[in-house]
């Protein structure tokens, strides 16, 4: 969990996962928590594939000023 999110110029955040973290939901949720506590102001979440499950899991236990979410599961 020491991995730092990559800050994109447009304000996006992305993660560098280690191989051990790639399939661990709790590691992904912990990464999302780390990013969300750094953000001041409203958030729009865009997630796909496993990011959808991460976002849903995070939302069950955490609160933030989320104004919208686009969740697109892979098909």
MOSULCOR-V58827 format. One record per backbone hydrogen bond with DSSP energy under -0.5 kcal/mol. CO is the residue of the C=O (numbers start at 1). NH is the residue of the N-H. Records with the same first field share a line. If there is no record, write none. Layout:
CO = NH, NH
//
This chain:
5 = 7
6 = 8, 14
8 = 11
12 = 8
14 = 6
15 = 17
18 = 21, 22
21 = 24
23 = 25
24 = 28
25 = 29
26 = 30
27 = 31
28 = 32
29 = 33
30 = 34
31 = 35
32 = 36
33 = 37
34 = 38
35 = 38, 39
36 = 39
39 = 41
43 = 67, 68
45 = 70
47 = 72
48 = 51
49 = 52, 53
50 = 54
51 = 55
52 = 56
53 = 57
54 = 58
55 = 59
56 = 60
57 = 61
58 = 61, 62
64 = 66
65 = 43, 67
68 = 45
69 = 71
70 = 47, 72
71 = 73
72 = 49
//
